[in-house]
């Protein structure tokens, strides 16, 4: 779902900036929406993306175990970036609901998982902090974000627009 979401909901500026790189597989992506506690009910998302005015960055956070992004295809080994569905929190704490964020998940140099991002090959591994070898590049995984602050970009979706920056 990564590429279709980028091209169908990304702003013209976002698609101009990343479209060819995505289409030519310069980066491999995944779509992170489904959460353990809400399934696909986007209105009940728990993952947050707090806009930091001073830096223009977003802090992506999974505040509870039920905010674990679950059943994410391609994240097991291959995905370097993701489109993350998260509740956009504006300065002052105003929650303006779900928005899409483009987040780098792994280093492009050595493919290691970036700090603050927890990727587990199964819910059991997540809950028990077990490490298992993922046998498939498209393995489904569980993912949590621990207050990562980076230059994630809101994918200014065509329906909602963007209210930051």
DACOR-V377907 format. One line per field, one symbol per residue. psi: psi as a letter, one per 20 degrees, with the letter a starting at -180 (. if undefined). Layout:
BEGIN
psi = ???
END
This chain:
BEGIN
psi = igghgghhiqqhgghhgighgghjkhqprrpngpqhiicjnhhjqhpqoppoghijrpoppnirhijppqloqiighhphrqoppqppprqijpojaprppopphqpigjjqpqqipoppirhghghjkqpqppiqhjpqrqpqpnlpoalqpplnqhghaqkq.
END
